Amino acid sequence: MSTLLQKHLAKRKEGIATGIYSVCSAHPWVIRAAAEQAVADDSLLLVEATSNQVNQFGGYTGMRPAGFRSFVMQHIEAAGLDAAKLVLGGDHLGPNPWRKLPAAEAMAHAETMVAEYARAGFTKIHLDASMSCADDPERLSDEVVAQRAVQLCKAAEAAYETGDRALYVIGTEVPVPGGATHAVHELPATSTEAAAYTLAVHKKVFKRELPGVWRRVIAMVVQPGVEFDHDAVVDYEPAKAEALVQWLRNQPESIVFEAHSTDYQLAKAYQELVRDDFAILKVGPGLTFAMREALSALEDMEQQLVPEPQRSKLGAAIESTMLKEPENWLPYYAGTLEEQRLLRLYSYSDRVRYYWHRPEIAAAVERLIANLSSITLPESMLSRYLPAQYVRVRAGEIGRDPESLIVDRVRDVLRDYAAACRAV
């Protein structure tokens, strides 16, 4: 709930370096993994949907905000997580899905969307009106962005009927949501001047038009200097963000930084980010990437354990579906046909995540799970293909069934985030 999240982050003012990771995914196994990790840690769980994933028209998941809430609740209840420990968030809520329309029309859609999120009980909302619409200049001024953010905030505030009011996040990150589409070798942190101006402009407009809401603005999105492209990760370097971090610590506002595109960092980086006031860490593609790795490992095992006519042929189903429906990967994967083939499966941007619900792929996954659930997976084979899960199976910590193995592989990613976000 929003009050619990605000109290959790407020511990930082007492010198306790606590944080929270934000799970940005709509895959059932990822939500299950996140819920099980939160149960194990007795922690809050923050799950967020984006404006493209979930909106009043269904988004690419086919879910509206209330439907997404029901979907998440179903999986956290199955995992045994107390619903009071769930925080639902909306990420990049603004005109982005309709940016090809004139601004007035796009913003009207965005207001309707934000209001739906509010009515559905989402209590952490990232107000992102930074993108230009059809009749806008190429780059919007901070003043216009702030004014539109407040316009969206008014829609949200008017829609809340009962329960906690939302906590808000302002600003936007430098990289493209979901990872860069080209090679990135170096990335500067947001300058203190840019951060200061963004904060000052938003504060001025909020104080003028929504004076009582500014105290619920808990975070600002900035670039800490982290990113990933198709086959490389720009690692966090604390020195690059040192001036930015010191600036924040001198501010009277009780806000933290929110860092996007933190997937694939080393475990030490998450600890350093939380220490340096990047107290909200977004993760998305890294989770479904780990899930895909587990499914690929299980298919390799299936090829050795199951007769050919009965096999799922999951990899072939993924390839044929992505080739038939290229709109979610072709604009992002350049290169030769062979390079594109490898990127479809292995790119860190994990565009495969848009295809798991396609009928041919979903049927192949179901067949794979059924095939491997009907036999006993050899421990010695698990040791080769899923070594970390092999150890936990041997220790009796997880089951040997394929779904437990997949979920635990996703938790391998979450464990690093969870360790960094615990109060120390």
C-alpha positions as CSV (number, residue, x, y, z in Angstrom):
1,M,0.0,0.0,0.0
2,S,1.2,3.5,-0.6
3,T,1.5,4.4,3.1
4,L,3.7,1.4,3.7
5,L,5.9,2.2,0.7
6,Q,6.3,5.8,1.8
7,K,7.2,4.7,5.3
8,H,9.6,2.1,3.9
9,L,11.5,4.7,1.8
10,A,11.4,7.3,4.7
11,K,13.8,5.1,6.6
12,R,16.5,6.5,4.4
13,K,16.2,9.8,6.3
14,E,17.2,7.8,9.4
15,G,20.4,6.6,7.7
16,I,19.0,3.2,6.8
17,A,19.9,2.4,3.2
18,T,16.6,0.7,2.2
19,G,15.1,0.4,-1.2
20,I,12.5,-1.5,-3.3
21,Y,12.7,-3.2,-6.7
22,S,9.8,-2.8,-9.1
23,V,8.8,-5.8,-11.1
24,C,7.7,-4.7,-14.6
25,S,6.1,-7.8,-16.2
26,A,2.8,-9.3,-17.0
27,H,3.9,-12.9,-17.2
28,P,2.4,-15.3,-14.6
29,W,5.6,-17.1,-13.8
30,V,7.4,-13.8,-13.2
31,I,4.6,-12.6,-10.9
32,R,4.7,-15.9,-9.1
33,A,8.5,-15.7,-8.7
34,A,8.2,-12.1,-7.3
35,A,5.5,-13.1,-4.9
36,E,7.5,-16.1,-3.6
37,Q,10.5,-13.8,-3.2
38,A,8.5,-11.3,-1.2
39,V,7.1,-14.1,1.0
40,A,10.6,-15.4,1.6
41,D,11.9,-11.9,2.5
42,D,8.7,-10.8,4.4
43,S,8.9,-7.6,2.2
44,L,6.7,-5.4,0.2
45,L,6.1,-6.3,-3.4
46,L,6.0,-3.6,-6.1
47,V,4.5,-4.7,-9.4
48,E,4.1,-2.2,-12.2
49,A,2.3,-2.1,-15.6
50,T,3.2,0.3,-18.4
51,S,0.9,2.5,-20.4
52,N,1.6,0.3,-23.5
53,Q,0.9,-3.0,-21.6
54,V,-2.3,-2.0,-19.8
55,N,-4.7,0.8,-20.6
56,Q,-8.4,1.5,-21.2
57,F,-8.1,-0.2,-24.6
58,G,-6.4,-3.3,-23.3
59,G,-2.8,-2.5,-24.3
60,Y,-0.7,-5.3,-25.7
61,T,-1.6,-7.6,-22.8
62,G,-5.4,-7.2,-23.5
63,M,-5.9,-6.1,-19.9
64,R,-7.3,-2.9,-18.5
65,P,-6.1,-1.7,-15.1
66,A,-8.7,-3.6,-13.0
67,G,-8.0,-6.7,-15.0
68,F,-4.3,-6.5,-14.4
69,R,-5.0,-6.0,-10.6
70,S,-7.1,-9.2,-10.6
71,F,-4.4,-11.1,-12.5
72,V,-1.7,-10.1,-10.0
73,M,-3.9,-10.7,-7.0
74,Q,-4.6,-14.2,-8.2
75,H,-0.9,-15.1,-8.3
76,I,0.2,-13.4,-5.1
77,E,-2.6,-15.2,-3.2
78,A,-1.5,-18.5,-4.7
79,A,2.0,-17.8,-3.4
80,G,0.7,-16.9,0.1
81,L,1.6,-13.2,0.0
82,D,-0.5,-11.0,2.2
83,A,-2.4,-8.6,-0.2
84,A,-1.6,-5.7,2.2
85,K,2.1,-6.1,1.1
86,L,1.3,-5.6,-2.6
87,V,1.9,-2.1,-4.2
88,L,0.6,-1.7,-7.7
89,G,2.2,0.9,-9.9
90,G,1.7,2.4,-13.3
91,D,4.8,3.2,-15.3
92,H,5.2,5.9,-18.0
93,L,1.5,6.8,-17.6
94,G,1.0,9.6,-20.1
95,P,0.3,10.1,-23.8
96,N,3.0,7.7,-25.1
97,P,0.6,5.1,-26.6
98,W,-1.2,7.9,-28.6
99,R,1.7,10.2,-29.4
100,K,0.9,10.0,-33.1
101,L,-2.3,11.9,-32.3
102,P,-2.6,15.7,-31.6
103,A,-1.6,16.6,-28.1
104,A,-5.1,17.5,-26.9
105,E,-6.5,14.1,-28.1
106,A,-3.5,12.1,-26.8
107,M,-3.7,13.8,-23.4
108,A,-7.5,13.1,-23.2
109,H,-6.8,9.4,-23.7
110,A,-4.0,9.6,-21.1
111,E,-6.3,11.3,-18.5
112,T,-8.9,8.5,-19.0
113,M,-6.1,5.9,-18.6
114,V,-4.7,7.4,-15.4
115,A,-8.2,7.7,-13.9
116,E,-8.7,4.0,-14.6
117,Y,-5.5,3.1,-12.9
118,A,-6.5,5.2,-9.9
119,R,-10.0,3.6,-9.6
120,A,-8.4,0.1,-9.9
121,G,-6.3,0.8,-6.7
122,F,-2.9,1.5,-8.2
123,T,-1.1,3.6,-5.6
124,K,2.3,4.4,-7.3
125,I,2.0,6.4,-10.5
126,H,4.8,7.6,-12.7
127,L,3.5,10.7,-14.5
128,D,5.4,10.8,-17.8
129,A,4.2,13.4,-20.3
130,S,7.7,13.9,-21.7
131,M,7.0,12.5,-25.2
132,S,6.0,14.8,-28.1
133,C,2.7,14.3,-29.8
134,A,1.8,14.9,-33.5
135,D,1.4,18.7,-33.3
136,D,4.2,19.3,-30.7
137,P,7.7,20.4,-31.3
138,E,10.3,17.7,-31.4
139,R,11.4,18.3,-27.8
140,L,9.0,19.6,-25.1
141,S,10.1,22.1,-22.5
142,D,10.2,21.1,-18.9
143,E,7.4,23.6,-18.3
144,V,5.1,21.9,-20.7
145,V,6.0,18.4,-19.4
146,A,5.3,19.6,-15.8
147,Q,2.0,21.2,-16.7
148,R,0.8,18.0,-18.5
149,A,2.0,15.9,-15.6
150,V,-0.2,17.9,-13.2
151,Q,-3.1,17.6,-15.7
152,L,-2.7,13.8,-15.4
153,C,-2.3,14.0,-11.7
154,K,-5.6,15.9,-11.4
155,A,-7.4,13.1,-13.3
156,A,-5.9,10.5,-10.9
157,E,-6.8,12.5,-7.8
158,A,-10.4,13.0,-9.0
159,A,-10.8,9.3,-9.6
160,Y,-9.8,7.9,-6.2
161,E,-12.9,6.9,-4.2
162,T,-11.6,4.9,-1.2
163,G,-8.3,3.7,0.2
164,D,-4.8,5.2,-0.1
165,R,-4.2,8.0,-2.5
166,A,-1.3,7.5,-4.9
167,L,2.3,8.3,-4.5
168,Y,3.7,10.0,-7.6
169,V,7.0,9.8,-9.5
170,I,8.1,12.5,-11.9
171,G,10.7,12.8,-14.7
172,T,11.7,10.3,-17.3
173,E,14.8,8.3,-18.1
174,V,17.3,8.9,-20.9
175,P,17.3,5.4,-22.5
176,V,14.4,4.0,-24.4
177,P,12.1,2.0,-22.1
178,G,13.1,-1.7,-22.3
179,G,16.7,-1.1,-23.3
180,A,18.6,0.6,-26.0
181,T,18.1,-0.4,-29.7
182,H,21.7,0.2,-30.6
183,A,25.2,-0.4,-29.2
184,V,25.8,1.6,-26.0
185,H,29.3,1.7,-24.6
186,E,29.2,4.7,-22.3
187,L,26.4,6.7,-20.7
188,P,26.6,9.8,-18.5
189,A,24.5,10.2,-15.4
190,T,21.9,13.0,-15.4
191,S,23.5,16.4,-14.7
192,T,22.7,18.1,-11.4
193,E,21.6,21.1,-13.4
194,A,19.0,19.1,-15.4
195,A,17.8,17.3,-12.3
196,A,17.5,20.6,-10.3
197,Y,15.5,22.3,-13.1
198,T,13.1,19.3,-13.5
199,L,12.5,19.2,-9.8
200,A,12.0,23.0,-9.5
201,V,9.6,23.3,-12.4
202,H,7.4,20.4,-11.3
203,K,7.4,21.7,-7.7
204,K,6.3,25.1,-8.9
205,V,3.4,23.8,-10.9
206,F,2.3,21.3,-8.3
207,K,2.4,23.9,-5.5
208,R,0.3,26.2,-7.7
209,E,-2.3,23.8,-8.8
210,L,-2.2,20.8,-6.5
211,P,-0.6,22.1,-3.3
212,G,-1.6,19.2,-1.1
213,V,-0.3,16.6,-3.5
214,W,3.4,17.6,-3.7
215,R,4.2,15.8,-0.4
216,R,3.2,12.6,-2.1
217,V,5.7,13.0,-4.9
218,I,8.2,10.4,-3.7
219,A,10.7,10.0,-6.5
220,M,12.2,11.4,-9.6
221,V,13.4,9.4,-12.6
222,V,17.0,10.2,-13.5
223,Q,19.8,8.4,-15.4
224,P,22.4,6.9,-13.1
225,G,24.5,5.9,-16.1
226,V,23.2,2.3,-16.5
227,E,21.9,0.7,-19.7
228,F,22.0,-2.5,-21.8
229,D,21.9,-3.1,-25.5
230,H,21.6,-6.3,-27.4
231,D,24.7,-8.0,-26.1
232,A,26.4,-5.6,-23.6
233,V,25.7,-3.9,-20.3
234,V,26.8,-0.4,-19.2
235,D,27.7,-1.1,-15.6
236,Y,27.0,1.4,-12.8
237,E,30.0,3.5,-11.9
238,P,29.3,5.4,-8.6
239,A,31.8,8.2,-9.5
240,K,29.7,9.2,-12.5
241,A,26.7,9.8,-10.3
242,E,28.5,11.3,-7.3
243,A,27.6,14.9,-8.0
244,L,24.0,14.0,-8.7
245,V,23.7,12.0,-5.5
246,Q,25.2,14.8,-3.4
247,W,22.8,17.2,-4.9
248,L,19.8,15.1,-3.9
249,R,21.1,14.8,-0.3
250,N,21.1,18.5,0.0
251,Q,17.5,18.9,-1.0
252,P,14.8,19.6,1.5
253,E,12.3,17.2,-0.2
254,S,12.0,13.7,1.0
255,I,12.4,12.1,-2.4
256,V,14.6,9.4,-3.9
257,F,15.8,8.6,-7.3
258,E,14.1,5.9,-9.5
259,A,16.4,4.1,-11.9
260,H,15.1,2.4,-15.0
261,S,16.8,-0.2,-17.2
262,T,18.7,-1.6,-14.3
263,D,18.5,-5.2,-15.7
264,Y,21.6,-7.3,-16.0
265,Q,23.8,-5.3,-13.6
266,L,26.1,-7.2,-11.3
267,A,24.9,-7.8,-7.7
268,K,27.4,-5.2,-6.3
269,A,25.9,-2.5,-8.5
270,Y,22.4,-2.9,-7.0
271,Q,23.9,-2.4,-3.5
272,E,25.7,0.7,-4.7
273,L,22.7,2.1,-6.4
274,V,20.5,1.7,-3.3
275,R,23.3,3.2,-1.2
276,D,23.4,6.2,-3.6
277,D,19.7,7.0,-3.2
278,F,18.5,5.2,-6.4
279,A,16.1,3.5,-4.0
280,I,13.6,2.3,-6.6
281,L,15.1,-0.1,-9.1
282,K,13.1,-1.1,-12.2
283,V,13.5,-4.6,-13.6
284,G,11.6,-6.2,-16.5
285,P,13.4,-7.7,-19.5
286,G,16.0,-9.4,-17.2
287,L,13.2,-11.4,-15.6
288,T,11.7,-12.8,-18.8
289,F,15.2,-13.3,-20.2
290,A,15.9,-15.6,-17.2
291,M,12.6,-17.4,-17.8
292,R,13.5,-17.9,-21.5
293,E,16.9,-19.3,-20.4
294,A,15.1,-21.9,-18.2
295,L,12.7,-22.8,-20.9
296,S,15.5,-23.3,-23.4
297,A,17.4,-25.4,-20.9
298,L,14.3,-27.6,-20.4
299,E,13.8,-28.0,-24.1
300,D,17.4,-29.2,-24.4
301,M,16.6,-31.8,-21.8
302,E,13.4,-32.7,-23.5
303,Q,15.2,-33.5,-26.7
304,Q,17.2,-36.1,-24.8
305,L,14.4,-37.5,-22.7
306,V,11.3,-37.5,-24.9
307,P,10.8,-39.3,-28.2
308,E,10.8,-37.0,-31.2
309,P,7.2,-37.2,-32.2
310,Q,6.1,-36.1,-28.7
311,R,8.4,-33.2,-28.3
312,S,7.2,-29.6,-27.8
313,K,9.4,-28.1,-30.5
314,L,9.3,-24.8,-28.6
315,G,12.2,-23.2,-30.2
316,A,10.8,-23.8,-33.7
317,A,7.4,-22.4,-32.6
318,I,9.1,-19.2,-31.3
319,E,11.1,-18.8,-34.5
320,S,8.2,-19.3,-36.8
321,T,5.8,-17.1,-34.9
322,M,8.3,-14.2,-34.6
323,L,9.0,-14.5,-38.4
324,K,5.3,-14.4,-39.2
325,E,4.7,-11.5,-36.8
326,P,7.8,-9.3,-36.9
327,E,6.4,-6.0,-35.7
328,N,7.6,-6.4,-32.1
329,W,11.2,-7.2,-33.0
330,L,12.1,-6.1,-36.6
331,P,12.3,-2.3,-35.8
332,Y,14.8,-3.1,-33.1
333,Y,17.0,-5.9,-34.6
334,A,19.3,-4.8,-37.4
335,G,21.9,-6.8,-39.2
336,T,22.1,-9.9,-41.4
337,L,19.5,-12.6,-41.4
338,E,21.7,-14.7,-39.2
339,E,22.4,-11.8,-36.8
340,Q,18.7,-11.2,-36.5
341,R,18.0,-14.9,-35.8
342,L,20.4,-14.8,-32.9
343,L,19.0,-11.5,-31.6
344,R,15.5,-12.9,-31.6
345,L,16.4,-15.4,-29.1
346,Y,19.4,-14.0,-27.2
347,S,19.2,-10.2,-27.2
348,Y,19.2,-8.6,-23.7
349,S,16.2,-6.5,-24.9
350,D,14.3,-9.8,-24.9
351,R,11.7,-9.0,-27.5
352,V,10.6,-12.6,-27.2
353,R,8.6,-11.5,-24.1
354,Y,5.9,-10.0,-26.4
355,Y,5.2,-13.5,-27.9
356,W,4.7,-15.9,-25.0
357,H,0.9,-15.5,-25.2
358,R,0.7,-16.3,-29.0
359,P,-1.3,-19.6,-29.4
360,E,1.5,-21.6,-31.1
361,I,4.1,-20.7,-28.6
362,A,1.7,-21.1,-25.6
363,A,0.8,-24.5,-26.8
364,A,4.4,-25.5,-27.2
365,V,5.2,-24.3,-23.7
366,E,2.2,-26.3,-22.3
367,R,3.5,-29.4,-24.2
368,L,7.0,-28.9,-22.8
369,I,5.7,-28.6,-19.2
370,A,3.5,-31.7,-19.7
371,N,6.2,-33.8,-21.2
372,L,8.7,-33.0,-18.4
373,S,6.1,-33.3,-15.7
374,S,5.4,-36.9,-16.7
375,I,8.9,-38.0,-16.1
376,T,11.6,-37.6,-13.4
377,L,14.3,-35.2,-14.5
378,P,17.7,-36.7,-13.8
379,E,19.6,-34.8,-11.2
380,S,22.8,-35.2,-13.1
381,M,21.2,-33.5,-16.2
382,L,19.8,-30.7,-14.0
383,S,23.4,-30.1,-12.8
384,R,24.4,-29.4,-16.4
385,Y,21.5,-27.3,-17.6
386,L,20.3,-25.5,-14.4
387,P,23.1,-25.8,-11.9
388,A,21.8,-23.3,-9.3
389,Q,18.4,-25.0,-9.4
390,Y,20.1,-28.4,-9.1
391,V,21.7,-27.4,-5.8
392,R,18.3,-26.2,-4.4
393,V,16.6,-29.4,-5.6
394,R,19.3,-31.5,-3.8
395,A,18.8,-29.3,-0.7
396,G,15.0,-29.9,-0.8
397,E,14.4,-26.1,-1.2
398,I,12.4,-26.4,-4.5
399,G,10.6,-29.1,-6.4
400,R,12.0,-30.9,-9.4
401,D,8.9,-30.1,-11.5
402,P,9.6,-27.8,-14.5
403,E,7.4,-24.9,-13.3
404,S,9.3,-24.8,-10.0
405,L,12.6,-24.8,-11.9
406,I,11.5,-22.0,-14.2
407,V,10.2,-19.8,-11.3
408,D,13.4,-20.4,-9.3
409,R,15.5,-19.3,-12.2
410,V,13.6,-16.0,-12.3
411,R,14.1,-15.7,-8.6
412,D,17.9,-15.9,-9.2
413,V,17.6,-12.4,-10.7
414,L,15.3,-11.2,-8.0
415,R,17.6,-12.4,-5.2
416,D,20.2,-9.9,-6.2
417,Y,17.7,-7.1,-6.1
418,A,16.2,-8.2,-2.8
419,A,19.6,-8.5,-1.1
420,A,20.4,-4.9,-2.2
421,C,17.0,-3.5,-1.1
422,R,17.0,-4.9,2.4
423,A,17.6,-2.3,5.2
424,V,21.2,-2.4,6.3
